[in-house]
Amino acid sequence: MSSPRPRIAPLDQPYPPEIQAQFDRIMRGAPPLLLFRVMAGHARAWDKFRAGGLLDPGPLSLREREIVIDRTCGLNGCEYEWGIHVAVFAGAAKLTEDELRATVAGDATSPCWSPAEQALIAAVDALHTCATFTDAEFAALSAHYDEAQILEIMLLCGFYRTVSYLANGLKLPLEEKAARFPTV
């Protein structure tokens, strides 16, 4: 269960003007996430964190990107980040309740996934478990995704594993409007 306060105190308002401008750009007018407020209190960590962001349009579709992020967070038990992504992106990514549940409690053989999505889930699982792919796993992934997409998948897995470490290690309380892990 989340604690009422994170282990490292977040910035409180008023934020320095440069930080406020960064929050405004990232959050598009919404209040900054607690994770961002904690990170922004430490300039080096905040700069490195922002440099690693992968939410810009990339070689994966929104749906594929969110499957990778949700599965990575699900495998890492990071309800904080999983819940934010589900609340913000699941509708636009057209992820169903069964698919969202499968990002937490399913696997690549879950019947809700297309063959390409099964390869995607298997890749995320392999990276999570072994930090690599077998030749067969890479071939299965390559049958559906090109080199740029495969690199993006690997980058997303690594970045959101780091985000999971941060959110879990800081014991961030869940964001009020974020989704909760499904009950299985």
C-alpha positions, 0 to 999 in steps of 0.5 A: 500500500502506498504511504501518504508521502513519498520518501523524498519530499516533492517540490511545493508551489510556487515552483521556480519559473523554469520548473513551472514552464517545464511542468506546463509543457509536459502536463499541458495545463494539468497539475504536475504529477508527484513523481515529477515534483520529486524529481524536479527538486533535484536538478541533475536527476530531473534533467536526466529523467526528462531527457529519457522521455519517450512520449513523443510520436515515435515509430510505434503506434500509440497502442503499441507504445502503451502496451509496452509501457503498461506491461512493463509497469505491470511486471514491475508492480508499479501501480502508480505509473500503470494507473497514470498511463491507463487513465490518460492513454488507454482510451485513445489507445483503444485498450479494452478492460481485458487487455488492460487486465492482461498487462498486469495478470496475463501473458503473451498467450492471453487471447485478447492479443493479436499475433503482433501484440503477442510478440510485443508482450513476449518481448517485454516479458523477455527483457524483464526476465532476462534483459535480452531476447533469444534468437527465436524471440527476436525473430518473432518480434522481427516478423512484426516490427522493424529495427526502429520499432524494436529499438523503441520497444527496448528503450521504452522497457528500460525507461519504464523499468526505471520509472517503476524503480523510482515510483516504487522505491519512493513509495509514491502514493497513487495519483487521485485520478489514476486507474488502479490495478485490476483485481484478478 
